[in-house]
């Protein structure tokens, strides 16, 4: 599995935007990815120094379409903290 397979997409929410000034970035990652794999992937893709990775597993929400009930897909969220001397991730700079 390559670094680009591990990171699926950035998560854009108000809570994730609040972490950008303190160099905390939020990504949706593959459910089977470990913290060390996530750290290596972020360091390789964005050329930054990661000091901490927190992960959260989310179950899919129940949704109804008329009579039918289903679930959204479950996913894993990773909150990545960069070191103080590390550069910021350019993708998030335009959002802050």
C-alpha positions in Angstrom: 0.0 0.0 0.0 1.5 3.4 -1.0 1.2 6.7 0.8 -1.5 7.8 -1.6 -3.6 4.7 -0.9 -3.6 5.4 2.9 -4.8 9.1 2.8 -8.2 9.3 1.2 -9.1 12.9 1.6 -8.9 15.9 3.9 -11.8 16.6 6.2 -13.2 20.1 5.8 -15.3 21.1 8.8 -15.4 23.9 11.3 -13.7 21.8 14.0 -10.9 20.8 11.6 -10.3 24.5 10.6 -9.9 25.4 14.3 -6.8 23.1 14.5 -5.0 24.6 11.5 -3.3 27.5 13.5 -1.9 25.0 16.0 -0.7 22.7 13.1 -3.3 20.0 13.5 -4.7 18.6 10.3 -7.5 16.2 9.8 -7.7 13.4 7.1 -10.0 10.6 6.2 -7.8 7.5 6.0 -8.2 3.8 5.1 -9.8 1.8 8.0 -6.9 -0.7 8.1 -4.2 2.0 8.4 -2.1 2.2 11.6 -0.8 5.3 13.2 2.8 4.7 12.0 1.5 4.1 8.4 -0.5 7.4 8.6 2.6 9.3 9.9 4.8 8.0 7.2 2.2 8.7 4.5 1.7 12.4 5.6 5.5 12.9 5.9 6.1 11.5 2.4 3.2 13.3 0.6 3.5 16.8 2.2 7.3 16.8 3.2 6.6 17.7 6.8 7.6 16.4 10.3 4.8 14.7 12.2 5.0 14.4 16.0 1.6 12.9 16.9 -1.2 11.0 15.2 -4.7 10.5 16.8 -7.2 8.2 15.2 -11.0 7.9 15.6 -13.2 5.2 14.0 -16.7 6.3 12.9 -19.7 4.1 12.2 -21.8 5.1 9.3 -25.0 7.1 10.1 -28.4 5.6 9.6 -30.2 7.2 6.7 -33.7 6.7 5.3 -35.0 7.0 1.8 -38.7 6.6 2.1 -39.4 3.2 3.6 -35.8 1.9 3.0 -33.2 2.3 5.7 -29.5 2.1 5.1 -26.1 3.2 6.4 -23.5 5.5 5.2 -20.1 3.8 5.0 -17.9 3.7 8.1 -14.6 5.5 8.0 -11.5 6.3 10.1 -10.4 9.9 10.8 -6.8 10.8 11.6 -5.8 14.1 13.4 -2.1 14.7 12.6 0.0 17.2 14.7 3.1 18.7 13.0 6.2 19.9 14.8 6.6 23.6 15.5 9.5 24.0 13.0 7.7 22.1 10.3 6.2 24.0 7.4 2.4 24.2 7.0 0.5 22.0 4.6 -0.2 24.3 1.6 -3.6 22.8 0.8 -5.0 24.0 4.2 -3.4 27.4 4.0 -6.0 28.8 1.6 -8.8 27.6 3.9 -7.6 29.1 7.1 
